[in-house]
């Protein structure tokens, strides 16, 4: 029996269950997986632990760029009602600062892939940012670009221009999120490439805490980023990945229209997804993943 069956989550996201403890929150990463803003009917074993432990790795390494919401992953420091649930919480939970969530998602793209590739084919630009002609799918962009989306409470997130973002959250805050997002991406790209991984694109979420903007949710995980192998990289088409794109590609092969209900994943896709997530963790951190 998991924690959500005993204590009712304050919020149940696509992947995470959130429990409210006043000025702190407990975020539990489940093994649920979403694609195209739909939660799929299957779980991916170990996924929640991989996401949490990889996020913690990056939170610790990027604190010099921006403060983040992580307080502890030490279950002995969690609020008393959680003491009896260590077996479930171990490795997949974070006690974090409660913030006022800024209602946009910040996306940084270093390569032309996914929805960016489709938009480029139609308009020659991404979110109004013009790009050179003749770029190929998966090609490295001349420079990383910052885009943003709405943070939908239901349905699909929608891409918005930087101008629209400034209308929603104010010019000063929008400029701050852009600067920090690009700094985070450039830092992680250098480290990941030294370990044989390309971070093609990624997304961030931010909140306000005690008058400061801080990083929340997750960072540089297979759910929030596209990871490719440096050794196998070949622009001109899709790339083999260590991330959720593998699941999206299978879903697209079924002809699913990206509206509920989504199809069930076959056992082979579930197994390979777990394997790819573990490989991403091990390559990036240099640590053997332990199911603890």
Phi, psi and omega in degrees: 000127181268172187299323183295341178275348181252309176253128181287125178298144173294323179217137177244105180275186180298321185240328188248146170256133185240130182243132189267123174232051177076249182276003178231156175233148169255123178252122181247118179274114179278182176265012175294154175226141178241156174209138182052039177066019175241137175280126182281156184287346181255152171261157178251108184307135177075356186302315182298323179291321180295314180300315182296312185290328176287321176299316180299318177305312182285325176303317181293328186271348184245010183298335180287343179268314181204141176294152178233176188273356186291128172259307183195153168247006179280111186298334178294343178264359181283158178304149187309321182300347185264356188302326184274007186240028184300322182301321180280321187281333186304122174085348183235013185226149178224132168272125188227163175289139174279128183236168167272108187292131175279124195279045173219156171252136184257124184244134173240130181242127175252347182222158186266100185209168174060223182294332177295320178296318180295317181293321178299320179297329182272325190234347185076011182213172173230119181051040178083000179268112183291142179236158180300152177288156171080012177290146179262159175303135179074006180289146176291133180285156179302332178200151177298141179243146180258129173226173181216161176227161170291157176252089187286138174279340174206157182076204187264141168294151181234135177296140178227156178286164177296326178298318179293323178299317180295327176295324184283320189235357180097147186296315183298315181291322178298317179295322178296315180295321178297312182298312183294319180299315180293322178295316178300313182298312182297321178297311184291325179301315180299314182293314183296319181295329177293344179249013174087016181239131170267129170264101186288320176198169183198169176225154180228157170231149184227158175220169177254131181219118180052043176082002180244153172270125180231159181278136181229180173071249182225170181209128177049055175249168176294346176275332187251358186219161169258122179248125175238157177277128178303317185295333184257359187295129179210098183297154181121003179181184178296155180247150169297142189226161175245046188208192185292347180301329177302318178290317179301318181297319178295317180300318180296327181292342180276348184084009179301140186269011177072016175245149180300147000270146178281158178285161175282147178275140174289158182302324182295321179291320178300312182297316181292327178295314176303315181299318181292321178296317179297318180297320177300314180300312185291322178294316185288315185274338186074015181246150172284130180287128179244128179280086182239000000 
